[in-house]
Amino acid sequence: MTESSAVERELSKRFEDAVQGKPLSRRARQTKRSVESYLAAGVLPRYMQRLRDIEDATRVHRQRLRAAHERLREECADDRARFARRWHAIARTWRFDEVNALVREHNEWYPTESGLPLDPRTRDYVQLRGRSYRRDELGPQWVLDRFPA
């Protein structure tokens, strides 16, 4: 039998102390442990973050458009034709590139990321609360629908 060194004796004592404690619960023993489940538990899923980003960006555009609409209305005063002409020009040139990129990414990846099931009758993904998961991109018509000329 070999003699153990002082280091080995100290490590074995620490190991014995570490092993003592209460047993794991049944739930803890049966829970699948993986990197994916660990990451999913602590991080907001990408599709939720993207939806939040889309809503935030849309809100910012709506506020800026409201301010621009009010400024133009004050500038044009009672000249409705001039206001309509200029507002249509603003609506056509307003840039939605970043939010539309998020919308396209959402429309492409949401079903996979969220585990959305397929409807065998329609051969498309199931609807959420009676409507499609797809989002419409923002553009001139979106502007004119919310802020008429």
TIKOL-677465 format. One record per residue: residue number from 1; residue in one letter; x, y negated, z of N, C-alpha, C in turn. Coordinates in pm, whole numbers, padded with zeros to 5 digits. Last residue first. Layout:
BEGIN
num;residuo;n.xx;n.yy;n.zz;ca.xx;ca.yy;ca.zz;c.xx;c.yy;c.zz
NUM;a;X;Y;Z;X;Y;Z;X;Y;Z
...
END
This chain:
BEGIN
num;residuo;n.xx;n.yy;n.zz;ca.xx;ca.yy;ca.zz;c.xx;c.yy;c.zz
149;a;-05316;-06293;-04574;-05278;-06425;-04625;-05394;-06520;-04618
148;p;-05308;-06093;-04274;-05361;-06131;-04406;-05322;-06274;-04444
147;f;-05132;-05891;-04116;-05130;-06037;-04117;-05177;-06084;-04255
146;r;-05182;-05622;-04165;-05180;-05671;-04026;-05186;-05822;-04015
145;d;-05176;-05599;-04441;-05288;-05540;-04367;-05296;-05596;-04225
144;l;-04933;-05717;-04506;-05056;-05787;-04544;-05179;-05728;-04473
143;v;-04753;-05521;-04405;-04750;-05660;-04356;-04884;-05728;-04382
142;w;-04822;-05301;-04561;-04832;-05292;-04415;-04838;-05431;-04354
141;q;-04750;-05397;-04812;-04892;-05373;-04783;-04916;-05362;-04633
140;p;-04464;-05414;-04788;-04547;-05534;-04806;-04694;-05513;-04773
139;g;-04395;-05157;-04537;-04368;-05231;-04659;-04460;-05351;-04670
138;l;-04302;-04858;-04369;-04350;-04995;-04365;-04309;-05066;-04492
137;e;-04416;-04522;-04423;-04311;-04623;-04422;-04374;-04761;-04422
136;d;-04613;-04321;-04207;-04601;-04400;-04329;-04488;-04500;-04314
135;r;-04535;-04000;-04072;-04553;-04144;-04053;-04539;-04213;-04188
134;r;-04679;-03680;-04012;-04602;-03770;-04098;-04636;-03916;-04068
133;y;-04852;-03519;-03881;-04737;-03568;-03804;-04658;-03673;-03882
132;s;-05197;-03589;-03951;-05067;-03537;-03989;-04957;-03595;-03899
131;r;-05459;-03540;-03708;-05391;-03614;-03815;-05252;-03556;-03838
130;g;-05580;-03411;-03492;-05659;-03435;-03611;-05590;-03513;-03722
129;r;-05372;-03381;-03307;-05489;-03463;-03273;-05568;-03504;-03399
128;l;-05175;-03287;-03565;-05168;-03326;-03424;-05282;-03422;-03396
127;q;-05203;-03003;-03781;-05224;-03144;-03751;-05216;-03167;-03600
126;v;-04947;-02772;-03882;-05075;-02805;-03820;-05082;-02955;-03790
125;y;-04786;-02778;-04204;-04780;-02778;-04058;-04915;-02821;-04001
124;d;-04926;-02576;-04467;-04858;-02697;-04418;-04857;-02688;-04266
123;r;-05099;-02397;-04569;-04956;-02381;-04599;-04878;-02508;-04568
122;t;-05360;-02386;-04501;-05318;-02503;-04579;-05174;-02492;-04627
121;r;-05367;-02134;-04370;-05469;-02171;-04469;-05423;-02284;-04559
120;p;-05157;-02126;-04184;-05153;-02037;-04301;-05256;-02073;-04408
119;d;-04985;-02384;-04056;-05123;-02342;-04073;-05128;-02254;-04198
118;l;-04696;-02354;-03848;-04756;-02366;-03981;-04901;-02320;-03976
117;p;-04606;-02540;-03547;-04642;-02419;-03622;-04703;-02451;-03759
116;l;-04323;-02719;-03447;-04461;-02731;-03496;-04497;-02607;-03579
115;g;-04085;-02760;-03309;-04142;-02625;-03316;-04287;-02625;-03361
114;s;-03960;-02998;-03315;-04065;-02983;-03215;-04125;-02843;-03213
113;e;-03775;-02970;-03523;-03728;-03008;-03389;-03833;-02983;-03281
112;t;-03943;-02907;-03742;-03840;-02814;-03696;-03801;-02843;-03553
111;p;-04109;-03135;-03769;-04166;-03000;-03753;-04065;-02899;-03697
110;y;-03915;-03356;-03787;-04007;-03338;-03674;-04060;-03196;-03662
109;w;-03760;-03395;-04022;-03711;-03308;-03916;-03810;-03280;-03803
108;e;-03897;-03562;-04210;-03822;-03445;-04254;-03796;-03346;-04140
107;n;-04014;-03764;-04064;-04099;-03683;-04151;-04028;-03555;-04196
106;h;-03782;-03873;-03940;-03890;-03812;-03861;-03973;-03718;-03948
105;e;-03649;-03975;-04164;-03584;-03872;-04082;-03689;-03798;-03998
104;r;-03836;-04171;-04242;-03802;-04061;-04333;-03738;-03944;-04257
103;v;-03826;-04333;-04011;-03952;-04268;-04049;-03925;-04151;-04143
102;l;-03561;-04424;-04019;-03606;-04343;-03906;-03735;-04268;-03940
101;a;-03579;-04571;-04255;-03485;-04459;-04249;-03523;-04366;-04133
100;n;-03759;-04765;-04171;-03802;-04669;-04274;-03707;-04550;-04281
99;v;-03603;-04908;-03992;-03719;-04835;-03940;-03767;-04732;-04043
98;e;-03408;-05011;-04175;-03371;-04927;-04060;-03488;-04845;-04009
97;d;-03558;-05158;-04377;-03467;-05047;-04408;-03440;-04955;-04290
96;f;-03740;-05358;-04413;-03773;-05256;-04314;-03678;-05136;-04326
95;r;-03749;-05698;-04493;-03670;-05575;-04494;-03707;-05482;-04378
94;w;-03956;-05892;-04700;-03925;-05851;-04562;-03858;-05714;-04566
93;t;-04042;-05959;-04952;-03897;-05960;-04928;-03858;-05917;-04786
92;r;-04321;-05944;-04951;-04246;-05866;-05049;-04098;-05856;-05016
91;a;-04382;-06128;-04747;-04417;-05986;-04729;-04338;-05898;-04826
90;i;-04300;-06367;-04869;-04233;-06321;-04747;-04259;-06172;-04727
89;a;-04485;-06375;-05078;-04341;-06370;-05108;-04263;-06319;-04987
88;h;-04723;-06398;-04935;-04701;-06280;-05019;-04553;-06265;-05053
87;w;-04677;-06651;-04826;-04685;-06536;-04737;-04666;-06405;-04814
86;r;-04682;-06817;-05053;-04558;-06805;-04975;-04561;-06683;-04883
85;r;-04950;-06779;-05136;-04838;-06757;-05228;-04708;-06732;-05149
84;a;-05094;-06857;-04906;-05106;-06721;-04959;-04988;-06686;-05049
83;f;-05016;-07130;-04885;-04989;-07036;-04777;-04990;-06892;-04829
82;r;-05119;-07232;-05126;-04974;-07238;-05101;-04935;-07138;-04991
81;a;-05391;-07188;-05077;-05326;-07124;-05193;-05174;-07121;-05174
80;r;-05446;-07348;-04852;-05458;-07203;-04845;-05386;-07133;-04960
79;d;-05354;-07609;-04698;-05331;-07562;-04835;-05327;-07409;-04837
78;d;-05364;-07704;-04439;-05491;-07668;-04504;-05475;-07616;-04647
77;a;-05055;-07602;-04339;-05176;-07670;-04289;-05301;-07619;-04360
76;c;-04809;-07502;-04388;-04899;-07518;-04502;-05029;-07589;-04465
75;e;-04693;-07496;-04132;-04629;-07569;-04242;-04727;-07600;-04354
74;e;-04868;-07327;-03992;-04851;-07467;-03950;-04791;-07552;-04061
73;r;-04827;-07092;-04135;-04963;-07149;-04129;-04956;-07296;-04088
72;l;-04559;-07047;-04081;-04600;-07078;-04218;-04739;-07140;-04220
71;r;-04575;-06990;-03804;-04494;-07103;-03854;-04539;-07145;-03993
70;e;-04738;-06758;-03809;-04785;-06880;-03742;-04707;-07003;-03789
69;h;-04570;-06583;-03951;-04705;-06611;-04000;-04757;-06742;-03940
68;a;-04349;-06566;-03782;-04333;-06623;-03917;-04468;-06663;-03976
67;a;-04471;-06444;-03559;-04409;-06576;-03545;-04393;-06643;-03682
66;r;-04547;-06201;-03678;-04648;-06289;-03617;-04595;-06431;-03605
65;l;-04297;-06099;-03747;-04393;-06134;-03852;-04501;-06227;-03799
64;r;-04192;-06053;-03494;-04126;-06149;-03585;-04220;-06192;-03697
63;q;-04374;-05860;-03397;-04356;-05987;-03326;-04293;-06092;-03418
62;r;-04338;-05653;-03585;-04470;-05714;-03569;-04459;-05850;-03500
61;h;-04069;-05587;-03542;-04112;-05641;-03673;-04245;-05713;-03660
60;v;-04093;-05485;-03279;-04008;-05603;-03305;-04048;-05667;-03438
59;r;-04259;-05264;-03326;-04304;-05372;-03237;-04224;-05499;-03263
58;t;-04091;-05109;-03484;-04217;-05159;-03540;-04270;-05275;-03457
57;a;-03892;-05048;-03298;-03858;-05127;-03417;-03983;-05186;-03481
56;d;-04044;-04894;-03114;-03975;-05017;-03072;-03944;-05107;-03191
55;e;-04129;-04679;-03276;-04227;-04767;-03212;-04163;-04900;-03170
54;i;-03879;-04569;-03347;-03971;-04617;-03451;-04071;-04714;-03391
53;d;-03780;-04497;-03095;-03708;-04596;-03175;-03796;-04654;-03285
52;r;-03968;-04301;-03028;-03956;-04421;-02945;-03886;-04533;-03023
51;l;-03906;-04114;-03224;-04040;-04175;-03221;-04040;-04303;-03139
50;r;-03644;-04050;-03143;-03667;-04113;-03273;-03803;-04180;-03279
49;q;-03692;-03928;-02896;-03611;-04050;-02902;-03635;-04125;-03033
48;m;-03836;-03707;-02989;-03899;-03804;-02898;-03823;-03936;-02898
47;y;-03648;-03576;-03147;-03769;-03627;-03211;-03842;-03727;-03122
46;r;-03449;-03507;-02958;-03421;-03607;-03061;-03549;-03662;-03124
45;p;-03550;-03482;-02612;-03536;-03426;-02746;-03524;-03536;-02851
44;l;-03350;-03604;-02352;-03474;-03624;-02424;-03457;-03566;-02565
43;v;-03172;-03375;-02149;-03169;-03475;-02256;-03306;-03483;-02321
42;g;-03168;-03165;-01971;-03121;-03295;-01926;-03129;-03406;-02028
41;a;-03264;-02934;-02089;-03318;-02974;-01959;-03280;-03116;-01921
40;a;-03115;-02896;-02317;-03255;-02935;-02332;-03314;-02985;-02200
39;l;-02872;-02810;-02210;-02880;-02941;-02276;-03024;-02989;-02287
38;y;-02954;-02561;-02109;-02892;-02660;-02020;-02903;-02800;-02081
37;s;-03040;-02432;-02336;-03138;-02463;-02231;-03083;-02566;-02133
36;e;-02794;-02420;-02478;-02910;-02489;-02534;-03012;-02527;-02426
35;v;-02633;-02264;-02318;-02595;-02404;-02340;-02715;-02482;-02390
34;s;-02831;-02067;-02093;-02760;-02088;-02219;-02724;-02235;-02230
33;r;-02999;-01841;-01902;-02897;-01946;-01897;-02825;-01952;-02031
32;k;-03324;-01771;-01813;-03221;-01753;-01914;-03125;-01871;-01907
31;t;-03421;-01676;-01494;-03412;-01785;-01590;-03296;-01761;-01685
30;q;-03409;-01483;-01299;-03470;-01446;-01426;-03461;-01556;-01532
29;r;-03289;-01600;-01077;-03229;-01479;-01132;-03283;-01448;-01271
28;a;-03463;-01809;-01023;-03326;-01841;-01061;-03257;-01720;-01124
27;r;-03690;-01659;-00948;-03695;-01747;-01066;-03554;-01779;-01115
26;r;-03602;-01539;-00715;-03639;-01455;-00830;-03639;-01538;-00957
25;s;-03317;-01712;-00576;-03460;-01685;-00587;-03486;-01599;-00711
24;l;-03016;-01574;-00438;-03086;-01651;-00542;-03234;-01615;-00544
23;p;-02956;-01565;-00080;-02967;-01503;-00213;-03042;-01595;-00310
22;k;-02743;-01789;00102;-02872;-01725;00082;-02880;-01668;-00060
21;g;-02403;-01687;00182;-02508;-01786;00160;-02639;-01714;00136
20;q;-02078;-01596;00082;-02182;-01597;00183;-02281;-01711;00155
19;v;-01889;-01655;-00105;-01991;-01557;-00139;-02106;-01560;-00039
18;a;-01712;-01829;00020;-01794;-01880;-00090;-01909;-01785;-00123
17;d;-01583;-01669;00203;-01666;-01779;00253;-01761;-01828;00145
16;e;-01447;-01500;00027;-01546;-01442;00118;-01638;-01551;00173
15;f;-01277;-01689;-00088;-01375;-01620;-00171;-01486;-01560;-00083
14;r;-01116;-01760;00128;-01204;-01861;00066;-01313;-01797;-00017
13;k;-00987;-01516;00166;-01069;-01571;00274;-01166;-01676;00217
12;s;-00848;-01491;-00072;-00952;-01393;-00041;-01044;-01443;00070
11;l;-00672;-01710;-00046;-00772;-01707;-00154;-00883;-01607;-00124
10;e;-00518;-01625;00174;-00597;-01750;00181;-00706;-01751;00074
9;r;-00398;-01393;00072;-00484;-01384;00190;-00573;-01508;00202
8;e;-00249;-01504;-00139;-00356;-01409;-00167;-00452;-01396;-00049
7;v;-00069;-01659;00010;-00159;-01723;-00086;-00277;-01630;-00115
6;a;00072;-01470;00151;-00008;-01568;00226;-00109;-01635;00134
5;s;00038;-01150;-00016;00110;-01272;00021;00015;-01366;00097
4;s;-00007;-00819;00100;-00055;-00936;00027;00019;-01059;00078
3;e;00181;-00520;00050;00149;-00632;00140;00098;-00748;00055
2;t;00054;-00221;-00082;00138;-00340;-00092;00088;-00446;00004
1;m;00085;00117;00000;00000;00000;00000;00089;-00123;00000
END
